């Protein structure tokens, strides 16, 4: 095979060569993207404008919504464009950007989920020390460190991936995904990046075990609360986060914890699509359905919007 390190474009995978199915895919992805966009923006706006939600837990939730918005915006708009214009090409720089931002947003997302588990642990297991431990500066430092670590992590993976020699520019996935890019390698240099991916999976598994261990401690503490109302209130702040973590981890597990083959099956593509779109789309709804304070904030935000519209209508009529 020819050495193509100077390739200026990559060719991504189409969901179908039938134009009618391409149009259907366009509308499906557009609807999913708009739902994720609206859901996360509403969460961000509700937390930003409601002073009652200016607490560590909702500060982390605001960060999570921002990262989810970024994560789904890296891959889905390009898939929408492919279906709309029937053009699967993506520039070399665009492919590099997809790999970098995918790793940055998803790793930052996971780090924020870990911080949120720590926050709930301190709030429930050590409530008297909560304000001392989870003060504003500490929260900002934790998030900033998470973003810096994710930036370095994404840079490392991106450099490791695009340092290899590519023998082909045909990517068997609907976005630039590292495992699929490594299959295009002409040399053994890709083994270093493959090893780094395995190490990353091991670290991710260790972090997931930490979260599970944290929640075992939390639930043990909650079950010792004598008041049933107190137990329900504690569970109401923990269950949404645990659901989001489980959704994130299990979608990643289905997408990547499988034997590597030379070709991508329809199942591989479906799992990659689920991992890239479902968690960012569902996270706002999981938090808003199970969290009474978020529901109240959304109701107040809706009241403000309706009042503003009524006021604007009166002014225009005058």
Buried (B, 14 or more C-beta within 10 A) or exposed (E): EEEBEEBEBBBBBBBEEEEEEBBBBBEBBBEBBEBBBEBBBBBBBBBEEBEEBEBBBBBBBBBBBBBBBBBBBBBBEBBBBBBBEEEBEBEBEBBBBBBBBBBBBBBBBBBBBBBBBBBBBBBBBEEEEBEEBBEEEEBEEBBEEBBEEBBEBBEBBBEBBBEBEBBBBEBBBBBBBBBBBBBBBBEEBBEEBBEBBEEBBEEBEEBBEEBBEBBEEBBEBBEEBEEEEEBEBBBEBBBBBBBBBEBBBBBBBBBBEEEEEEEBEEEBBEBBBBBBBBBBBBBBBBBBEBBEBBBBBBEBBEEEEEEEEEEEEEEEEE
